[in-house]
């Protein structure tokens, strides 16, 4: 197992991560053996309140974790049954200060346009300081930090269901 994968596995055992699992906020989809086979990919779910016409109660995320902890995860919403990127119409509709993180129209369809995601930080390195409250902190942030931000946004008044309604 690679050092970044070992660190990731250690972070999955931290109380902050397991507390989110116990409370039903998030969870990991793939078993340890599967994660080893498909590293650096891992799949998570995040619970959301049923809003809009689709009444989705959880979203799945595919996270690419190359050089985990030094680089931010690169995430996108995933159709776990079809094993493809979630259709744009089913992505979460978010308003407010973090709406840009859920853009469906930006160049890299497998990364979020957000300061806690590799995609956003590569496009805007200045976000590491201008959005430091939510930005991935190289060498310090852990997987539960990423999931916690996503959970908070998707369980706020700024989440309005899917783009389809």
MOJO-V42396 format. One record per pair of residues at least 24 apart in sequence whose ideal C-beta (glycine too) atoms are under 6 Angstrom apart, sorted by the first residue. I is the first residue (numbers start at 1). GAP is how many residues later the second one is. If there is no record, write none. Layout:
i:gap
I:GAP
I:GAP
//
This chain:
i:gap
4:63
4:64
5:34
7:62
8:57
8:60
11:131
11:132
16:128
17:127
25:126
26:121
26:125
40:24
40:25
40:26
46:104
46:105
46:108
48:106
51:109
51:110
52:109
52:110
52:113
53:112
54:108
70:68
71:47
72:45
72:46
72:49
72:64
73:73
74:37
74:44
74:45
75:37
75:42
76:34
85:24
89:74
89:75
90:72
91:72
92:62
92:67
93:67
93:68
93:70
94:64
94:65
95:63
96:62
98:55
116:30
116:33
//
